[in-house]
Amino acid sequence: MKYYYLPPLLLCSQLSLINSACAEDTAQSIERITTTASRSEALSTPLPLVISVLSESQLELIAPTHVEEALQRVAGANVQRGNGQEYLPALRSQVLSGTGACGGILTAEDGIALRAAGFCNINELFEAHSEMAQRIEVLKGPGSALYGSNAVHGVINVITPDTTQGGGLLGVDYGSYGYARYKLRAGHAMDNSGFGINASFTDDGGYRDDESVKQQKINVRHRYANNNLSLISGLTYTDLDQQTAGYISGFQSYKDEDIAQQNFDPDAFRKARSLRAWSKASWQLGENTLVVTPYIRDQSMDFFKHFLPGTPLEKNSQTGFGLQSLYQYNVNDNTNLKLGFDGEFTQADFLQTQDNPTQGSAFLVATVPQGKHYDYQVDATLYAPFAAIDWQLNDWLISAGLRYEHMQYDYQNNMLAGRTKEDGNECGFGGCRYSRPESTKNSFSNLSPKLGVSYQFNANNTLYANFSRGYRAPQAAELYQLQREQSTADLDAEIANNAELGIKGVYNNTRYGLSMYAMSKHNTIYRDSDFFTVNDGQTRHRGIELELAHSFNQHLSVNFAGTYAKHTYSNEQTTGNIKGNDIDTAPRKVANIDFNWQANESINLALQWHYVSRYFTDPENLHMYQGHDILSLRGQWQISSQLLLSARIINLTNTAYAERADYTSFTGDRYFPGKPRNAMLSVSYQW
């Protein structure tokens, strides 16, 4: 791999740095290095794929209170916030919802998945420390050759800072509606070792009635190096205590300020705790490298399912351990071989109970009983060998990979099987809503190839193409949380075949990346009109994405991320004749522009415009959300080399909009309203 010159001014613009040293720096700059693309440090430009990077300085300027605010800058991403720290994700896809839809995107911290394969949670990114990350890397398109199940639409990897090199930070954020966040970063470095901590403590009163978020996140890191051995260990602990405000209902009800502020589910809450620890050992064996990373996870979550009849309480937990390994062998100067093996074991528990009788129609009262609905345990074992090779031939790079993955579930039902009440009595109207399968075992095996080719037609610009297959095994919830007459779920893995063509690089004062992709998904899993979990769905995903950063001069620059995509159903499903319809909650156009003005050596201002086009809110394409435009203003004043003052105003024009909109036959139009105009002031001191 070669290192190429990048204009310093462009680099400053792209990374949104505000200090004068950056603008005046005339030293040679190296290309961006990422770890997500190949599970090891590599230059991003020559690789036959697209990866977006949000740097620490960008995140510092954004000062996100939610990861969605940062991911607005990634073309192809469209994260919709719920309430508090909840959200629904989209990455080259419709907004994913449903029991196991979270399996479409793999989320990770420091390269280790936040949740075990098969046990994802749609909101799991709140367990990553994105608020104080060193950077966030987003790999778009199937990454299954290196990452396995769940990396169907891509990978979102939050990289925590290396606090073992010394230095530190103290900071505080104060904002509207009782928002406060306290930040600490400190480390101590010695000759061949170091220790550090990275922590944030958030207390958010929220603008809706009876909502609040209290969250603590801590990263601890240790480093040791000796001769050819490097050992880096990390630990992340998070705790979330959230009082949740649910949907509001009624066509365009988000435009009514009084309704938007109300909370019709004041008893809803979410309490979540996570602990992850890992140790990455790297040996330099001549020109070759061996990396072994054992890790453990321990997670639990309780939440009130306010969106279901009877508002049951769910309690789930996961405990497990795993191992990642990667051996890089330099065959010769032009060929690099990667061999690896990943494995993990997870024990998960799930309990859903309802304390009070169901309210509503006679049908709901009869079919949704008080008491336990589900009570089960699943032991899951996964193993996956993989191989990848990179071959450099003059200006051409050929990259190929293959992964075999086997997943096995051992499911133990702790209740009576079937759709009875907890005590075995029958429900009226033909039976209870919830159905429990007999104890059983299920296994899934998948093979995922990937082939990419890139051509570097000059020093700073690359044309690339890749073909890949992504997959996800059915999630445990899809297999064992059945409803009505369904007693077993005969499911296969979801498969996605993807083709992509793009060009990226630097031209004059512009860094750019243009990508076009076409993906077809088969065996998509959904709940049909009989409430059976089936996977005979097919969808198509076509899109074009553009990311660029351009410097007009030493003071003015612009960053742009935009996508035009069409996500459609490609077969008739049992829910109705929807072939050719847009998938619900899939806006065709999403764009974000940041105009950055470096007023002087110390002051930087940024005006943001975020645009979401209209989209259908039901599969039949009969109901629609009109979309929205949101303007925001941010500024930073570097008072001294150590003291930084930041401010931001979100929703500058006080637009009434919905963070999320959908439609159900039970509730009609429903929304999570967006916040009115709100502000935040931040002060940080670094040493």
RALINZI-V562727 format. One record per backbone hydrogen bond with DSSP energy under -0.5 kcal/mol. NH is the residue of the N-H (numbers start at 1). CO is the residue of the C=O. Records with the same first field share a line. If there is no record, write none. Layout:
NH=CO  CO
This chain:
6=29
11=7
12=8
13=9
14=10
15=11
16=12  13
17=12
20=601
22=19
23=19
24=20
25=21  22
29=6
34=42
38=40
39=35
42=34
44=32
47=44
49=47
52=138
54=136
55=53
56=134
59=55
60=56
61=57
62=58
63=59
69=66
70=66  67
71=67
72=68
73=70
74=71
75=73
77=74
78=90
80=88
81=79
82=86
86=83
88=80
92=76
95=585
96=89
103=100
104=101
105=102
106=154
107=105
108=156
109=112
110=158
112=109
114=107
119=116
124=121
126=123
127=124
128=125
130=128
132=129
133=130
134=159
135=159
136=54
137=157
138=52
139=137  155
140=50  138
141=153
143=151
146=143
147=143
148=144
150=471
151=148
152=150
153=104
155=139
156=106
157=137  155
158=108  156
159=135  157
160=158
161=132
163=161
165=162
166=163
169=185
170=685
171=183
172=683
173=181
174=681
175=179
176=679
178=175
179=175  176
180=203
181=173
182=201
183=171
184=199
185=169
186=197
187=167
188=195
190=193
194=223
195=188
196=221
197=186
198=219
199=184
200=217
201=182
202=215
203=180
204=213
205=178  203
206=177
209=261
211=208
212=243
213=204
214=241
215=202
216=239
217=200
218=237
219=198
220=235
221=196
222=233
223=194
224=231
225=192
226=229
229=226
230=282
231=224
232=280
233=222
234=278
235=220
236=276
237=218
238=274
239=216
240=272
241=214
242=270
243=212
244=242  268
248=671
250=669
253=250
255=252
256=253
257=255
260=256
261=257
262=258  259
264=262
268=265
270=242
271=302
272=240
273=300
274=238
275=298
276=236
277=296
278=234
279=294
280=232
281=279  292
282=230  280
283=290
284=228
285=283  288
286=284
288=285
289=328
290=283
291=326
292=281
293=324
294=279
295=322
296=277
297=320
298=275
299=318
300=273
301=316
302=271
303=314
304=269
305=303  312
306=304
308=305
311=308
313=353
314=303
315=351
316=301
317=349
318=299
319=347
320=297
321=345
322=295
323=343
324=293
325=341
326=291
327=339
328=289  326
329=327  337
330=328
331=329  335
332=335
335=332
336=390
337=329
338=388
339=327
340=386
341=325
342=384
343=323
344=382
345=321
346=380
347=319
348=346  378
349=317
350=376
351=315
352=374
353=313
354=371
358=368
365=361
366=362
367=363
368=364
369=367
371=354
373=352
374=352
376=350
377=412
378=348
379=410
380=346  378
381=408
382=344
383=406
384=342
385=404
386=340
387=402
388=338
389=400
390=336
391=398
392=334
393=391  396
396=393
397=454
398=391
399=397  452
400=389
401=450
402=387
403=448
404=385
405=446
406=383
407=444
408=381
409=442
410=379
411=409  440
412=377
413=411
414=375
418=436
421=425
424=421
428=366
431=428
432=419
433=367
435=482
436=418
437=435
440=411
442=409
444=407
446=405
448=403
450=401
451=467
452=399
453=465
454=397
455=463
456=395
457=455  461
458=461
461=458
462=504
463=455
464=502
465=453
466=500
467=451
468=498
469=449
470=496
472=494
476=118
478=475
479=475
480=476
481=477
482=435  480
484=433
486=483
490=488
491=489
494=472
495=522
496=470
497=520
498=468
499=518
500=466
501=516
502=464
503=514
504=462
505=512
506=460
507=510
510=507
511=549
512=505
513=547
514=503
515=545
516=501
517=543
518=499
519=541
520=497
521=539
522=495
523=537
524=537
526=534
528=526  532
531=528
534=526  532
537=524
539=521
540=568
541=519
542=566
543=517
544=564
545=515
546=562
547=513
548=560
549=511
550=558
551=509
552=550  556
553=556
557=596
558=550
559=594
560=548
561=592
562=546
563=590
564=544
565=588
566=542
568=540  566
569=581
570=538
571=538
573=576
576=573
578=576
580=569
581=578
583=567
585=616
588=614
590=563
591=611
592=561
593=609
594=559
595=593  607
596=557  594
597=605
598=555  596
599=597  603
600=603
604=636
605=597
606=634
607=595
608=606  632
609=593
610=630
611=591
612=628
613=589
615=625
617=623
618=623
621=618
625=615
628=612
630=610
632=608
633=649
634=606
635=647
636=604
637=645
638=602
639=637  643
640=643
644=684
645=637
646=682
647=635
648=680
649=633
650=678
652=631
654=651
657=655
659=672
660=672
662=670
663=617
664=668
668=664
670=662
671=248
672=660
673=671
674=657
678=650
680=648
681=174
682=646
683=172
684=644
685=170
686=642
687=168
